[in-house]
Amino acid sequence: MSTAKLVISSTVIVLVAAAFAISGESPDATAASVAALKANLGNPAGLEVDEVRVTDTGVACIEYRVPNGTSGKIRGHAVVQRNEVLKSSSGDPFEKAWNEHCLGPRGGAQQ
């Protein structure tokens, strides 16, 4: 590997690590939240995660799509705090959690 490529690769790694340090998030928090959602959904084949935002308090706001049984996808939203998963199909508890943690300036940083 050339010196220039090594310097660029090292710089990218440092910048990514700095971004996580500044935001207080870790890739592990994102992965754990997505894993909790997958388990809650029954590990569906074809799950597509469109966006994950993790708040300063560690709550993950996830936008996702799952196959609808035909050739389409159903959009969903989830709020994941530790292993508790509230999905958009959960009604009032989800709405309260989404409004409290995922909207406005509390909405976390996009992952």
C-alpha positions as CSV (number, residue, x, y, z in Angstrom):
1,M,0.0,0.0,0.0
2,S,1.4,3.4,-0.9
3,T,2.1,6.0,1.8
4,A,-0.6,8.3,0.5
5,K,-3.3,5.6,0.7
6,L,-2.1,4.7,4.2
7,V,-2.3,8.3,5.3
8,I,-5.8,8.7,3.8
9,S,-7.0,5.5,5.3
10,S,-5.7,6.4,8.7
11,T,-7.2,9.9,8.5
12,V,-10.6,8.4,7.7
13,I,-10.4,6.0,10.6
14,V,-9.5,8.9,13.0
15,L,-12.3,11.1,11.7
16,V,-14.9,8.3,12.1
17,A,-13.7,7.6,15.6
18,A,-13.8,11.3,16.5
19,A,-17.3,11.6,15.2
20,F,-18.5,8.8,17.4
21,A,-16.6,10.3,20.4
22,I,-18.1,13.7,19.8
23,S,-21.6,12.3,19.5
24,G,-21.2,9.9,22.5
25,E,-22.4,7.1,20.3
26,S,-20.8,3.9,19.3
27,P,-21.3,1.6,16.4
28,D,-22.1,-1.1,19.0
29,A,-25.1,0.9,20.2
30,T,-26.5,1.0,16.7
31,A,-25.8,-2.6,16.0
32,A,-27.3,-3.7,19.3
33,S,-30.5,-1.6,18.6
34,V,-30.9,-3.1,15.2
35,A,-30.3,-6.6,16.6
36,A,-33.0,-6.0,19.2
37,L,-35.4,-4.8,16.5
38,K,-34.6,-7.9,14.3
39,A,-35.3,-10.2,17.2
40,N,-38.5,-8.5,18.0
41,L,-39.7,-8.8,14.4
42,G,-38.7,-12.5,14.4
43,N,-35.6,-12.0,12.3
44,P,-37.4,-11.4,9.1
45,A,-35.6,-12.1,5.8
46,G,-35.4,-8.9,3.7
47,L,-35.4,-6.4,6.6
48,E,-34.0,-3.1,5.4
49,V,-32.9,-0.5,7.9
50,D,-33.1,3.0,6.3
51,E,-31.9,5.1,9.2
52,V,-30.8,4.8,12.8
53,R,-30.4,7.8,15.1
54,V,-29.1,7.3,18.6
55,T,-29.9,10.0,21.2
56,D,-27.6,11.2,23.9
57,T,-29.5,9.0,26.4
58,G,-28.9,5.9,24.3
59,V,-32.4,5.6,22.8
60,A,-32.4,4.4,19.1
61,C,-34.9,5.8,16.6
62,I,-35.1,3.4,13.7
63,E,-36.8,3.7,10.3
64,Y,-37.0,0.3,8.5
65,R,-38.9,-1.7,5.9
66,V,-39.9,-5.4,5.9
67,P,-41.4,-7.5,3.0
68,N,-45.2,-7.5,2.9
69,G,-45.5,-11.0,1.5
70,T,-45.8,-9.9,-2.1
71,S,-43.2,-7.9,-3.9
72,G,-43.5,-4.8,-1.8
73,K,-42.2,-3.5,1.5
74,I,-44.0,-2.1,4.6
75,R,-42.4,0.9,6.3
76,G,-42.1,0.9,10.0
77,H,-40.5,2.9,12.8
78,A,-39.2,1.7,16.1
79,V,-37.9,3.1,19.4
80,V,-35.4,0.9,21.0
81,Q,-34.1,1.5,24.6
82,R,-31.9,-1.3,25.8
83,N,-33.9,-4.4,24.8
84,E,-37.3,-2.7,24.9
85,V,-38.6,-2.3,21.4
86,L,-41.7,-0.2,20.6
87,K,-42.8,-0.4,16.9
88,S,-45.1,2.0,15.0
89,S,-47.8,-0.8,15.1
90,S,-47.7,-0.5,19.0
91,G,-50.0,2.5,19.0
92,D,-50.0,4.9,21.9
93,P,-46.9,3.7,23.8
94,F,-44.8,4.0,20.5
95,E,-46.3,7.4,19.7
96,K,-45.4,8.7,23.1
97,A,-41.8,7.3,22.9
98,W,-41.2,8.5,19.3
99,N,-42.5,12.0,20.2
100,E,-40.4,12.2,23.3
101,H,-37.1,10.7,22.0
102,C,-37.0,10.9,18.2
103,L,-38.5,14.3,17.1
104,G,-36.9,17.7,17.0
105,P,-33.5,18.4,18.6
106,R,-33.7,15.2,20.7
107,G,-33.7,13.0,17.6
108,G,-30.1,11.9,17.9
109,A,-27.5,11.7,15.2
110,Q,-28.0,9.8,12.0
111,Q,-26.0,6.5,11.7
